[in-house]
């Protein structure tokens, strides 16, 4: 039963990673498709959001790697 819980947790983590990567991809695609005149020189809000998504993905991957090493 313990193994099932680990697999469930891993599946949930993978789902979170997939959703975060999808949001990153969408944001980057939208940024690339904006006309140059409409892109502000420093869009720190978008950059902060992307950095947060990337940090979330890295955190989930670190957790999965740690679980794999320990379990």
MIFIFI-309885 format. One record per atom (N, C-alpha, C, O): residue in three letters; x negated, y negated, z negated; residue number from 0; atom name. Coordinates in steps of 0.001 Angstrom, whole numbers, plus 524288, in hexadecimal, padded with zeros to 5 digits. Example, Ala and Ser with C-alpha at 12.3 -4.5 7.8 and 13.67 -1.06 7.14 Angstrom:
BEGIN
SITE   rest       u       v       w    nr   atom
SITE    ALA   7CC7A   8163A   7E188     0      N
SITE    ALA   7CFF4   81194   7E188     0     CA
SITE    ALA   7CC70   80CE4   7E188     0      C
SITE    ALA   7C864   80CF7   7DEEF     0      O
SITE    SER   7CDCE   808CA   7E458     1      N
SITE    SER   7CA9A   80424   7E41C     1     CA
SITE    SER   7CD9C   7FFE2   7E142     1      C
SITE    SER   7CB9F   7FB8E   7E099     1      O
This chain:
BEGIN
SITE   rest       u       v       w    nr   atom
SITE    UNK   7FCCD   804AE   80000     0      N
SITE    UNK   80000   80000   80000     0     CA
SITE    UNK   7FCA2   7FB14   80000     0      C
SITE    UNK   7FDF8   7F72E   8027A     0      O
SITE    UNK   7F837   7FB4F   7FD2B     1      N
SITE    UNK   7F4B8   7F6CB   7FCEC     1     CA
SITE    UNK   7F2BA   7F55F   8025D     1      C
SITE    UNK   7F235   7F0C3   803A4     1      O
SITE    UNK   7F19E   7F958   80592     2      N
SITE    UNK   7EFC2   7F85B   80AE0     2     CA
SITE    UNK   7F3F1   7F5A0   80E17     2      C
SITE    UNK   7F2B0   7F247   8114D     2      O
SITE    UNK   7F8EE   7F700   80D48     3      N
SITE    UNK   7FD32   7F474   81019     3     CA
SITE    UNK   7FD72   7EEA7   80ECE     3      C
SITE    UNK   7FE54   7EB6E   81244     3      O
SITE    UNK   7FCAE   7ED50   809E3     4      N
SITE    UNK   7FCCA   7E7D1   80857     4     CA
SITE    UNK   7F852   7E4DE   80AE8     4      C
SITE    UNK   7F90B   7E072   80CA7     4      O
SITE    UNK   7F3A7   7E746   80B2D     5      N
SITE    UNK   7EF43   7E4BF   80DBA     5     CA
SITE    UNK   7F058   7E3E2   81385     5      C
SITE    UNK   7EF0F   7DFC9   815B0     5      O
SITE    UNK   7F2B9   7E7CB   815FE     6      N
SITE    UNK   7F403   7E73F   81B85     6     CA
SITE    UNK   7F829   7E307   81C52     6      C
SITE    UNK   7F7E5   7E00B   82015     6      O
SITE    UNK   7FBF9   7E2C8   818CE     7      N
SITE    UNK   7FFFD   7DEBD   81930     7     CA
SITE    UNK   7FD8F   7D953   81899     7      C
SITE    UNK   7FECC   7D5C0   81B90     7      O
SITE    UNK   7FA1A   7D8BE   814C1     8      N
SITE    UNK   7F776   7D3B9   813EE     8     CA
SITE    UNK   7F42A   7D246   818AD     8      C
SITE    UNK   7F41A   7CDC2   81A54     8      O
SITE    UNK   7F16E   7D61D   81ADC     9      N
SITE    UNK   7EE3E   7D523   81F7F     9     CA
SITE    UNK   7F1A0   7D387   82415     9      C
SITE    UNK   7F03D   7CFFC   82706     9      O
SITE    UNK   7F60E   7D621   824B2    10      N
SITE    UNK   7F9A5   7D4CC   828F6    10     CA
SITE    UNK   7FBB3   7CF3B   82857    10      C
SITE    UNK   7FC1D   7CC52   82C26    10      O
SITE    UNK   7FCF9   7CDCB   82385    11      N
SITE    UNK   7FECE   7C872   8228C    11     CA
SITE    UNK   7FA82   7C47F   823BB    11      C
SITE    UNK   7FB8A   7C06A   8260E    11      O
SITE    UNK   7F5B8   7C5AC   82228    12      N
SITE    UNK   7F158   7C224   82330    12     CA
SITE    UNK   7F072   7C190   8290B    12      C
SITE    UNK   7EF7C   7BD42   82AF4    12      O
SITE    UNK   7F0C3   7C5D8   82BD9    13      N
SITE    UNK   7F012   7C5AA   8318B    13     CA
SITE    UNK   7F465   7C262   83408    13      C
SITE    UNK   7F365   7BF6A   837AF    13      O
SITE    UNK   7F91A   7C2E7   8321A    14      N
SITE    UNK   7FD6E   7BFB6   83411    14     CA
SITE    UNK   7FC75   7B9ED   8331D    14      C
SITE    UNK   7FD83   7B6B1   83683    14      O
SITE    UNK   7FA6B   7B898   82E6E    15      N
SITE    UNK   7F935   7B31B   82D42    15     CA
SITE    UNK   7F4F0   7B113   830DB    15      C
SITE    UNK   7F527   7AC9E   832A4    15      O
SITE    UNK   7F111   7B45B   831E8    16      N
SITE    UNK   7ECCD   7B2CD   8356A    16     CA
SITE    UNK   7EEEE   7B1E5   83AE7    16      C
SITE    UNK   7ED9F   7AE02   83D69    16      O
SITE    UNK   7F22B   7B572   83CBF    17      N
SITE    UNK   7F464   7B4E2   84205    17     CA
SITE    UNK   7F79A   7AFE3   84280    17      C
SITE    UNK   7F739   7AD23   8466D    17      O
SITE    UNK   7FAC0   7AEB3   83E8F    18      N
SITE    UNK   7FDF1   7A9F1   83EC0    18     CA
SITE    UNK   7FA87   7A510   83E96    18      C
SITE    UNK   7FB8E   7A148   84160    18      O
SITE    UNK   7F67E   7A522   83B59    19      N
SITE    UNK   7F2F9   7A0A1   83B0C    19     CA
SITE    UNK   7F015   79FD6   8402F    19      C
SITE    UNK   7EF8D   79B6E   84207    19      O
SITE    UNK   7EE39   7A417   8427B    20      N
SITE    UNK   7EB8D   7A3A7   84788    20     CA
SITE    UNK   7EF3A   7A1AC   84BC7    20      C
SITE    UNK   7EDA2   79EB2   84F34    20      O
SITE    UNK   7F40F   7A34D   84B8B    21      N
SITE    UNK   7F7EC   7A172   84F4B    21     CA
SITE    UNK   7F8C9   79B90   84EAF    21      C
SITE    UNK   7F920   798BC   8528E    21      O
SITE    UNK   7F922   799BA   849C8    22      N
SITE    UNK   7F9C8   79420   848E1    22     CA
SITE    UNK   7F504   79110   84AC1    22      C
SITE    UNK   7F590   78CD0   84CEF    22      O
SITE    UNK   7F05A   79336   849E8    23      N
SITE    UNK   7EB92   790AC   84BC0    23     CA
SITE    UNK   7EB97   7905A   851AC    23      C
SITE    UNK   7EA64   78C48   853EE    23      O
SITE    UNK   7ECF8   794B1   8542E    24      N
SITE    UNK   7ED23   794D1   859E4    24     CA
SITE    UNK   7F10C   790D6   85C02    24      C
SITE    UNK   7EFE5   78E0F   85FC2    24      O
SITE    UNK   7F5A1   7908E   859A3    25      N
SITE    UNK   7F99D   78CD9   85B51    25     CA
SITE    UNK   7F7AD   7873A   85AB9    25      C
SITE    UNK   7F84C   7840B   85E46    25      O
SITE    UNK   7F558   7860A   85641    26      N
SITE    UNK   7F366   780BA   85553    26     CA
SITE    UNK   7EF1F   77F46   8592F    26      C
SITE    UNK   7EF07   77AE4   85B2A    26      O
SITE    UNK   7EB9A   782E8   85A44    27      N
SITE    UNK   7E767   781CB   85DFD    27     CA
SITE    UNK   7E97B   78134   86387    27      C
SITE    UNK   7E797   77DEF   86681    27      O
SITE    UNK   7ED5C   78458   864E9    28      N
SITE    UNK   7EFB8   783E9   86A18    28     CA
SITE    UNK   7F27E   77EB3   86AB4    28      C
SITE    UNK   7F1FB   77C1B   86EB8    28      O
SITE    UNK   7F573   77D27   866AE    29      N
SITE    UNK   7F821   7781D   866DF    29     CA
SITE    UNK   7F43A   773AD   86742    29      C
SITE    UNK   7F50C   76FF8   86A35    29      O
SITE    UNK   7F004   77406   86452    30      N
SITE    UNK   7EBF9   76FF4   8647B    30     CA
SITE    UNK   7E988   76FA8   869ED    30      C
SITE    UNK   7E89A   76B64   86BF0    30      O
SITE    UNK   7E881   77421   86C47    31      N
SITE    UNK   7E611   77441   87173    31     CA
SITE    UNK   7E9BD   77238   875A8    31      C
SITE    UNK   7E7F4   7701A   87996    31      O
SITE    UNK   7EED7   772D3   874E4    32      N
SITE    UNK   7F2A1   7713C   878D9    32     CA
SITE    UNK   7F470   76B93   8785A    32      C
SITE    UNK   7F73D   7699E   87BBD    32      O
SITE    UNK   7F2D6   768ED   8741D    33      N
SITE    UNK   7F455   76368   87391    33     CA
SITE    UNK   7F163   76017   87786    33      C
SITE    UNK   7ECCC   76109   87899    33      O
SITE    UNK   7F40B   75C36   879AA    34      N
SITE    UNK   7F135   75892   87D10    34     CA
SITE    UNK   7ED00   755C6   879E0    34      C
SITE    UNK   7EDC5   754A9   87543    34      O
SITE    UNK   7E896   754A8   87C56    35      N
SITE    UNK   7E423   7524E   879A5    35     CA
SITE    UNK   7E59B   74D2D   876F7    35      C
SITE    UNK   7E39D   74C02   872BF    35      O
SITE    UNK   7E904   74A28   87955    36      N
SITE    UNK   7EA79   74516   87723    36     CA
SITE    UNK   7ED8C   745A3   8720D    36      C
SITE    UNK   7ED85   74216   86ECF    36      O
SITE    UNK   7F032   74A10   87155    37      N
SITE    UNK   7F369   74ACB   86CAB    37     CA
SITE    UNK   7F076   74D6C   86831    37      C
SITE    UNK   7F28B   74DD7   863E1    37      O
SITE    UNK   7EBB3   74F30   86924    38      N
SITE    UNK   7E8B0   751C4   86511    38     CA
SITE    UNK   7E5BC   74DA2   861FE    38      C
SITE    UNK   7E255   74B02   86426    38      O
SITE    UNK   7E6F6   74D03   85D0D    39      N
SITE    UNK   7E420   74932   859E5    39     CA
SITE    UNK   7DE68   74ABE   85954    39      C
SITE    UNK   7DD24   74F62   8595C    39      O
SITE    UNK   7DAF6   746EC   858D1    40      N
SITE    UNK   7D56B   7482A   8586E    40     CA
SITE    UNK   7D42B   74BD7   853DE    40      C
SITE    UNK   7D0DA   74F49   8545D    40      O
SITE    UNK   7D6CB   74B1D   84F7C    41      N
SITE    UNK   7D5E6   74E89   84AFE    41     CA
SITE    UNK   7DB27   75009   848B1    41      C
SITE    UNK   7DD7E   74D0F   845BB    41      O
SITE    UNK   7DCF0   75493   84A0D    42      N
SITE    UNK   7E1F3   75672   8480D    42     CA
SITE    UNK   7E0D9   759F0   8435C    42      C
SITE    UNK   7E126   75EB9   843B8    42      O
SITE    UNK   7DF91   7577C   83EF2    43      N
SITE    UNK   7DDD5   75A64   83A5E    43     CA
SITE    UNK   7E211   75DEF   83822    43      C
SITE    UNK   7E0D7   761F4   835CC    43      O
SITE    UNK   7E702   75C85   838D0    44      N
SITE    UNK   7EB3C   75FE1   836F1    44     CA
SITE    UNK   7EB3B   7651A   839AE    44      C
SITE    UNK   7EB95   7692E   83728    44      O
SITE    UNK   7EAD4   76503   83ED8    45      N
SITE    UNK   7EA9A   769DC   841DC    45     CA
SITE    UNK   7E5BD   76D01   8407C    45      C
SITE    UNK   7E5F7   771C6   83FE5    45      O
SITE    UNK   7E154   76A45   83FFC    46      N
SITE    UNK   7DC77   76CF9   83EBF    46     CA
SITE    UNK   7DCBF   76F7D   83958    46      C
SITE    UNK   7DAF1   773E2   8389E    46      O
SITE    UNK   7DEF8   76CC2   835A0    47      N
SITE    UNK   7DF73   76EED   83057    47     CA
SITE    UNK   7E2F3   773BF   8305A    47      C
SITE    UNK   7E1CC   7779B   82DBB    47      O
SITE    UNK   7E733   77383   8334A    48      N
SITE    UNK   7EAC2   777F9   83399    48     CA
SITE    UNK   7E80A   77CA8   8361B    48      C
SITE    UNK   7E899   78113   8344A    48      O
SITE    UNK   7E51B   77BAA   83A48    49      N
SITE    UNK   7E251   77FF3   83CD6    49     CA
SITE    UNK   7DE2B   78237   83937    49      C
SITE    UNK   7DD88   786F9   838E9    49      O
SITE    UNK   7DB5B   77ED2   8367C    50      N
SITE    UNK   7D767   780B6   832D0    50     CA
SITE    UNK   7D9E7   78404   82E8D    50      C
SITE    UNK   7D7B1   787FA   82CF5    50      O
SITE    UNK   7DE6B   78275   82CB9    51      N
SITE    UNK   7E123   78577   828B1    51     CA
SITE    UNK   7E2C4   78ACB   82AC5    51      C
SITE    UNK   7E253   78EB6   82806    51      O
SITE    UNK   7E4A2   78AF5   82F97    52      N
SITE    UNK   7E62E   78FF5   831F3    52     CA
SITE    UNK   7E174   79385   83295    52      C
SITE    UNK   7E1BC   7982F   83170    52      O
SITE    UNK   7DD1F   79151   83468    53      N
SITE    UNK   7D85C   79472   83517    53     CA
SITE    UNK   7D67B   79677   82FC8    53      C
SITE    UNK   7D4F8   79B01   82F50    53      O
SITE    UNK   7D693   7931E   82BCE    54      N
SITE    UNK   7D4FD   794C4   82693    54     CA
SITE    UNK   7D87F   79924   8248F    54      C
SITE    UNK   7D6A3   79CC2   821FD    54      O
SITE    UNK   7DD91   798D3   825B8    55      N
SITE    UNK   7E134   79CEC   82413    55     CA
SITE    UNK   7DFE4   7A216   826BB    55      C
SITE    UNK   7DFF6   7A630   82439    55      O
SITE    UNK   7DEB6   7A1E9   82BC0    56      N
SITE    UNK   7DD52   7A6A9   82EA0    56     CA
SITE    UNK   7D851   7A901   82C5B    56      C
SITE    UNK   7D805   7ADB8   82B75    56      O
SITE    UNK   7D470   7A5BC   82B72    57      N
SITE    UNK   7CF7F   7A7A2   8294C    57     CA
SITE    UNK   7D05B   7AA0D   823E7    57      C
SITE    UNK   7CE1B   7AE1D   822A9    57      O
SITE    UNK   7D39D   7A78A   820BA    58      N
SITE    UNK   7D4C6   7A9A4   81B8F    58     CA
SITE    UNK   7D753   7AEF9   81BD0    58      C
SITE    UNK   7D5EA   7B283   818E1    58      O
SITE    UNK   7DB16   7AF8C   81F52    59      N
SITE    UNK   7DDBF   7B49A   81FED    59     CA
SITE    UNK   7D9EE   7B8C3   821D8    59      C
SITE    UNK   7D9FF   7BD30   81FF7    59      O
SITE    UNK   7D69C   7B754   82598    60      N
SITE    UNK   7D2CD   7BB16   82798    60     CA
SITE    UNK   7CEEF   7BCA7   82357    60      C
SITE    UNK   7CD9B   7C140   822D9    60      O
SITE    UNK   7CD20   7B8E0   82046    61      N
SITE    UNK   7C990   7BA13   81BEF    61     CA
SITE    UNK   7CC18   7BDDD   8181E    61      C
SITE    UNK   7C9A0   7C18E   81646    61      O
SITE    UNK   7D11C   7BCE0   816F4    62      N
SITE    UNK   7D3DF   7C040   81349    62     CA
SITE    UNK   7D462   7C5CA   8156F    62      C
SITE    UNK   7D39C   7C995   81295    62      O
SITE    UNK   7D5B0   7C643   81A7B    63      N
SITE    UNK   7D628   7CB74   81CDF    63     CA
SITE    UNK   7D0EB   7CE49   81CE8    63      C
SITE    UNK   7D0AE   7D2FC   81BE9    63      O
SITE    UNK   7CCBE   7CB71   81E0C    64      N
SITE    UNK   7C780   7CDCD   81E19    64     CA
SITE    UNK   7C607   7CFA6   8189F    64      C
SITE    UNK   7C3F2   7D3EE   817F4    64      O
SITE    UNK   7C71B   7CC71   814C8    65      N
SITE    UNK   7C5E5   7CDD3   80F58    65     CA
SITE    UNK   7C8EF   7D2AB   80DB9    65      C
SITE    UNK   7C6C4   7D630   80B44    65      O
SITE    UNK   7CDE9   7D2E0   80F14    66      N
SITE    UNK   7D11D   7D772   80DC3    66     CA
SITE    UNK   7CF0D   7DC5C   81078    66      C
SITE    UNK   7CF05   7E096   80E2F    66      O
SITE    UNK   7CD59   7DBC4   81551    67      N
SITE    UNK   7CB57   7E044   8183F    67     CA
SITE    UNK   7C64B   7E23D   815C3    67      C
SITE    UNK   7C56E   7E6F6   8157C    67      O
SITE    UNK   7C2F9   7DEB3   813F8    68      N
SITE    UNK   7BE18   7E048   81186    68     CA
SITE    UNK   7BEFC   7E2EB   80C40    68      C
SITE    UNK   7BC38   7E695   80AD2    68      O
SITE    UNK   7C2E1   7E103   80966    69      N
SITE    UNK   7C3E1   7E2FF   80423    69     CA
SITE    UNK   7C7C6   7E781   803FB    69      C
SITE    UNK   7C832   7EA35   80007    69      O
SITE    UNK   7CA89   7E84D   80822    70      N
SITE    UNK   7CE99   7EC3F   807E4    70     CA
SITE    UNK   7CE11   7F03C   80BDD    70      C
SITE    UNK   7D141   7F3D4   80C1D    70      O
